[in-house]
Amino acid sequence: MAANRPSEPTANWWRDAAIYQIYVRSFADGDGDGTGDLAGVRARLPYLVELGVDALWFTPWYLSPLADGGYDVADYRTIDPAFGTLAEAEKLIAEARELGIRTIIDIVPNHVSDQHAWFRAALEAGSGSPERDLFHFRKGRGPDGAIPPNDWVSEFGGTPWTRLDDGEWYLHLFATQQPDLNWAHPAVRQEHEEVLRFWFERGVSGVRIDSAALLAKDPALPDFAEGDPHPFVDRDELHDIYRAWRAIGDEYGGVFVGEVWLPDAERFARYLRPDELHTAFNFNFLACPWDAGLLRTAIDDTLSEHASVGAPATWVLCNHDVTRTVTRYGRAETGFDFDAKTFGTPTDLALGTRRARAAALLSLALPGAAYLYQGEELGLPEVDIPLDRIQDPMHFRKGGADPGRDGCRVPLPWSAQGPYAGFGADAEPWLPQPADWASYAADLQSDEPDSMLTLYREALRLRREEPGFATTGEPGARELTWLDAAPGVLALSRTEGLLCVVNLAAEAAELPEHTAVLLASGPLDGAGRLPRDTAVWLRA
């Protein structure tokens, strides 16, 4: 398989790349201590080559006390010892590149860990010190300063302010252990620009930017006021930051992908102007219910907002924060909303799996880049983590009502016969695996012609080899055309006569005229009709 892959992808590789997200802690355990690590990833590079991906996106692998799954970074230039060493990271980047797979790393610019050297120095220096200027420290309100400085709400629920023994409060839009940086301070900008150069010089090809729309704050830190610009979301000052980043990336041929949650399409597109970010995650598609009309609208809106700035779209069904696809699609409410997550939601996994297979072919047929979260290619379901094993701060910040995000982060099953489903040999994984986890093992699925893994391998092979799936990125290019179809059916064409048809209706649907079936997510019926919750790739 590796012989068919280019060792040096083209300059525009990111426009239609298939990118695989690795949550290192749960991918593969190379040293047997129960935690995934870089040695485990290196050992599984042949698997990733055979899967057919173009790049790997690593969630944070830096030194961290893991108060929020590694998104509380204590040192950007140090690999956390649980995962390995900087030398191992450099070796992994180089080995993957030799196999035709690029590396994208995660940068978390909004905040750092409370164990970061800067924040420790700020605590020690005290009120009014230059060290505290790197963060957002404020006096409280009320006669004794016991009321938080403003009425903001944390992304994890509750107030985003924590009071210190000296009476001052510090801002953290996420967990208490994640103090927000002051991006109006030149030292903050300089440090992050140096971190970007540090990793580009070690061979990474791109950077994913966490919470990309939250960095800049109104310097007055005011209460919310109806009609005023948001005090910390999507502020205009952000664009100067990302223009400076883009200039650095261009020096190294590096690309940027932003995590930008914005409902306003015009504001969203600003981040993708030619001198800013290359791409951004498409959350409208990710959160969309299994409904033909809503999916078509999400696709059209996405392509339209990206076309206005000449940027390629991205398509993703799941990530390390979102309920697993086979579980979500097997529920009565098939969309995704953080506020709607509850314990004990009834799920039909057989239905969800059938829909997830169809959704895989739909997403991989669309023009742009595709992101695949680890384990989606195995059809893994969301796991109900025992209450005494939950680690996600979102669960605790919301008073225990939210099951948190650990259910999609359970360590992967590699071998049906190995200890802990082949994740690691010696110690129990850091999150518990269900009793049936080995039934999803990669080695079992590898030889099954109808498995989820086989479907993804074949889809990614066709997507790479068929010219009609390429995304040109040329202004005005016809990347997708909708075809007439029955209600509840999505039918689209790409170039070179490639068709994708997805049946979300209650009954089987007629297929358009075609000369060949390239791939189907499930069996077609005897008359060549497309069953419900099934997708197919055709050649016209």
N, C-alpha and C positions, 0 to 999 in steps of 0.2 A: 504493500500500500504506500509506503513511504517513497518508493521510487517514482510514483506518479505525482508527487507533490513538489512544487517549486521550492528550492532552498531560499529564494529571495523574492517574496511577493512584490507586486508592482507598487508604485508610489501611492496609488489610490486603493490599496487593498482594503481599507476600512470602509469603503462605500458599500460593499456587499458581502462583508466578511461574516463568517459564522464564528461567534465568540462564546467560549465556554467559561462560565463563572465557577471559580474554585473557592469554596469556603474551607480554608486549609485545615482548620481544626477538625473537620468532619469528612475530609476526602479520603485519606489513606494514612495509616499509622506505620511508619517505617521502623521505629525503634521499640514498639510494643508497650508503650507506657499508657495507652488509652487515648492519646491525643494525636490527631493528624499532624503531619509535619512535611517539610520540604523533601525529605528522603522518600516519603511515601508518594509524593507527586512525581518525583524523578522516576521511581520504579514503575509508575503507571503511564509514562509518556507513550509507550507503544499502544496502549489502549486508546489514548486520545488521538494519536495519529490514525488508527484504524477507524475511530469514530468519524473523523473527517473534518475537524475544526481548524480554523485558521489562526486563532489567537486564544490565549488564556487570560481571563481577568481574575486577579487575586484580590479578595477582600483583605483588609489590613493584616500584614504579617509582621508588623513592627512590635517593639517592646511595649507591653501593655499589661496593666493589672487585670484586664478583662472584665471591667465593670459593665461594659456594653459590647461584649463580643469582639473586642479589638478595636472598636471605633473610639476608644479612649486611648490615644497614643501618647506614650511617655517619651519616645525618642524615634524620630523618623529615619535615622541613619543606622539603627540597630535592629536586627531580626530578633524577635522574641525567642529566648532559649528553648521554649517548648516546641518551637517549629524548626530550629536549627541555627545556622550562622549566616553572616553576610556572605562569606565565601561560598556556602551552599546555594544561596540565592543567586549569586553570579553564575555558578555552574549550571543551575537549573535554567536560567535565562538563555545561556549559551547553548545548552543541549537542546532545548526546545527549538531555538532558532535554526539549528542545524537540521532539524526535522521539518522545517517549514512552518513552525508555529511561533507566533509572536507573543510578547508578554505585555499585559496592561496591569498597572498597579493602582491601588486605591489611595487617594490623598483625602484627608479629612481636615479641611482648612477652617471650618467654623469654630472648632474647639480642640483642646488637648486634654490629656489626663490630668487629674489633680496631683499626679506623681511626676509630671513634667518638671524639669529643672526651673523653667520660668515661673511656674505657679508656686513651687516651693519657695523660691526666692521672694515672690510677692507676699506670701504669707509671713515670711520672716522679716521682711523690710518694714511692713506696717503701713498704716494709713498715710496717704499723701506722698508715697514714695514713687520714684520713676518706675520701679519694678511693677507696681500695681497699674501703671498706665497701659501696660500691655494687655490688660483685661478690662472688664467692666465692673469696677468697684463703686459702690454708692452708699451714702447714708440712707437709713430707712426713714419712713414717714411717721408722723405722730409725735407726741411729746417726748417719748423715750426712744424713738427710732425703731420701734418694734414692728412696724408695718412695712411690707416689702416696698421697694422704691417705685414700682408701677404695677399696673393690673394685668400684665402679660400672663399668658398661660404656656406652660411647658409643652413641647411636642410629645412628651410622655405623660402629660396630665399634671395638674397641680401648679403651684407657683414655680417659676424658673429662677427663683432667688434663694440663696442660702446665707444665713447670717453667721458671722464669725464671732469669736469670743471678744474681739475688740469693738464689736458693735457694727462694723461695716458688713454690707451684703455684697455677694458677687453673683453675676448672671450666668446661668447655664440653661440654654434652651432644651437640653436633653437631660441626662441624669445629673445628679448632684456632683458626681465625680468627673464631669466634663465641662470645665469652665470655658466660657466663650472668649475668644480672642478679640482684641480691639483692632479691627482692620483699618481704622483711621491712623494707626501708628505706623510710621515707615519701617520700623524694625520688624514688624509682623510680615509686611509685604516682602522685605528683603530676605527674611528667613525662608519663606516658602519658595521664593524664586531660586534660592540656593539648593533647597531640597529637590526641586524639579531637575536642576542640572545634575545633582548627585546621582539620581536614578537614571536619567537619560544617558549619562556617561557610563553606566553599568549595563547598558544594552536594552533597556525597556523601550517599547515602541509606542506606548500610550499611557494616559493617566485618566482614570475615572475620578470625578470630583464629587465627593459626598456632600449632600445638602447644599448644592451649589448656589441656590438663590437666597441663602440665609446669612451670608457673611457680614454684609454691611448693615449697620444699625443707625437709626436717627441719633445723632450725638446727644440730643436732649433726653433720650430714653423716655419719651412721653407715654402717658396712657393712650389706649386706643381711642380714636375719635372718628366717628362716621364721616366719610368723605375725604379724609386726609390720606396721603400716601401711607402705605403700611410701614410701621416703624422698623420692621426687620425682615420683611420678605420682598424680594425683587426690587431692591432699591437701585436707582440709576448709577450709583457709585460702583456697582459691581462690574460694569462693562469695562472700565479702565483697568481693573484688576485682571480681567481675562484677556484683554488686548495685550497686556504685558506678558502674560503666560503664553499666549499664542506666539509672540515673537520668539520666546525661548524655545518653544516646541518646534518652530520652523527651522531653527538652527540645527536641530537634531533629526528632523524628519518625524517628529513625534506628533501624536494626535491626542485630542481631548474629548471625553464624553462626559456630559454633565448630568447629575441627578437633579432635574429641574421639575418640581411639581407646581405647575401653574395652570389655572383654568383658562386664562386669556391667551388665545392663539397668537395674537400679534405680539404680546409681551414675550411669550415663549420664543418666538422666532428671532427676537433680537439677540439671543444668546448664540445663534447659529449664523450670524453674519460672517462674511469671509475672513474678517480679521479677529474673530473670537473663537468659540468652540467649534469643533468639527461636527459633532453629533451630540444628541441628548436622548435620554431614555424616554420612551413613549408609554406613559402610564395610563393614558386613556384606553389604549388597546389592552393593556395588561388587566385593567380593572373591569373591562366591558363584560356584561353578561353574555351567556350563550344564546344570542338572539340575532337572526340574520340582519334585520334592519339596523339594530344598534351597532353591530360589527361593521356593516358597510359604511355607516356614518363615521365611525371611529377611523376606519381606513381612509375614507375620503378626506376627512378633516386633517388627518396626519399628513397625507401627501400634499395637501394644499398648503398647509402652514410651512412645510419644509421647502416646497417649490419656490415660495416667495423669496427665499434667501439662497437657493441653489444647494441646499444641504440634503443628504440622504436621510431617509427615515430609519428608525430602529424598531424592531419588533421583539417582544418578550412576553412570555406567558407566566413566568414565576421568577422569584429571586429569594434571597436569604431572609427577606422580611415578610413574604407573602405566602398565604396558604397554598400548599401544593396543588397543581392543576387537576389531577385526577380526583382529588377530594372536593375542590371547589366546584367543579363541573358536575359532581354527583349530588349536589344539594339543591334544595328548592330555590334558593337565591344563589345564582351562579356568578354574580359579579363579585368584586372585592372591595371591602371598605374596612379600614382599621377599626372604626367605631362599632362595627357590627359583629366583631368576633366574640363568640361566646363558647362556653363549654357545652359538650353534649349535643352538637348540631347533627341531626340525622343525615346520613350519607349513603348513597348507592354507589359503591365503588365500581361495579361493573359498568353502570351508565357513565360514570365520570371518566373511566378509562377509555371507553369507546369515543367519547367526545374529545378527550385529550389527544387521542391519536389523530382525529380529524383536524383538531386545532393545530397540531404540529405541522401537518401538510399545508394548511392555510397560511400560517405564519411564515413558513419557509418558502412559500411561493410568492410572497410579496416583495416588491422592489426595495432594496435597502439592506441594512445589516441585521442579522438575527442573533439574539443572545439566548443561550441555553444554560439554565442553572443545573449544577451537578445533581444527578439522580433523576432528573426529568426524563432522560433517555432510558431509564429503567422503569419508569412508570411508578415511582415511589409515591405512596400516599402520605398525607399529613399524619403525624403520630400524636396520640394523646399522652403527654408526658405526665408521670405521677407528680402530684402536687409537691412532694418533698424533694423532687429532682429538678424542678423548674429553676432556671438561672436567669432568664431574661428580665431586665429591669422594667420593661414595659408592663409585665404582669404585676409587679409589686407596686409600681407607681400608680396603677389604676385600681388599687385596692383588692387585687386578686380576681376581679371579674373577667379580665382579659386573659386567655390562656397563654398569651405571649407568642414569641416567634420561634421558640425552641423546636416546635413540632415539625418544621421544615428543615431543621439543621441536624437531624439525627445522622450519625456516622453511616457511610455508605456500605451496602453489602456487596462484597466482591466474590466470595466463594461460598457455595452452598454447604461445603463440608468443613471449612476452616473454623477456628475459634472466632466467636463474635462476627459470624458471617464474613470472615476474611478481612475485616477492617484492620485488625492487629492481632498479634499472637498471644500476648501475655496478660495484659491488664484489661479490665472492663472499660468500655468506651466512656468518655466523659458525659455523654447522654445515653440513656438506656435504649437499646434496640428492642422492638416488639418480638414476640415469640416466633412470628412467621416471617421475619425479615429475610432469612436465607432464601425464601422462595422467590425473592426478587433479584437474587445474586447475578452479577454480570456474567459469570462463567456459565450459569444455566441458560441465560438468555442468548448468549453468543451463538449457540448452535441451533436455536429455535427459529425457524423461518418466519413465524408469526409474532415474535416477541416485540416489545416496544423498542428494545435496543436494535434489533434488525431493521425495524422501520426507520429509525433515526439514521442509522448508518447508510441505508439505501437512499433516503431522502437527501442527506448531505452530499452523497456521491453524485447524484443526479444534479443537484443544485450547483455543484462545482463544475461539472463536465458539460452541462447543456448550455450553450451560448445564450439561449433565450432567457435565462434567469439572471443574466448580468445586469447590473445597474450602471447606466452610462454616466449619470450625473450632469449631462448636458442640458442647459436651459431649454425648456420646451420639448424635451424628448418624451415620447409616449412610452411610459414605463408600465402602464396597466390600463386595460380597457375592460369595462363591465359588459357582460353579455346578457341578453334577455334570458330570464329564467322564471320558473314558477315561484309563487310566494313561498318564502322560507328557504329558498335555495340561493346560494351565492355562486356565480359563475364568472370567471375572469380569464382574460388572456394576457399573456406576456408576448414577447417577440418570438420569432422562429416557430410559430404555430403551437406554442405551449399553452395548455389550458389547465385551470384548476377549478373544480366544482365541489362544493360542500353543501350537503343536504341537512338543514336544520329543521325541516318540516316534519309533520307527523307521519307522512307516508313516503314510500319510495318515489324517486324522481327519475324522469327520463334524462338520459345523458345527451349532450349535444353530439353532432356528427364528429367522428374522430377516426383516425387510422390505427391508433395503438393506445393501449393502456400502459403508462409508464410505471405508476405506483398507486396503490389504493390503501387507505387506512384500515379497511376491513373487506370481507368478501362482498363481491357484487352478486346480485341475485341472478337466477338462471337466465332471465330475459335481458341481462345487461343493464338493468336499472340500478340506480344508486340508493341503497337503503338509508334510512334516517340516521343522523349522527355519524355520517361517513363522508370522507373526502377522497378525491381521486385526481391524479395528474394524467392528462391526456395529451396526445399529439394530434393536432387537427389534420 
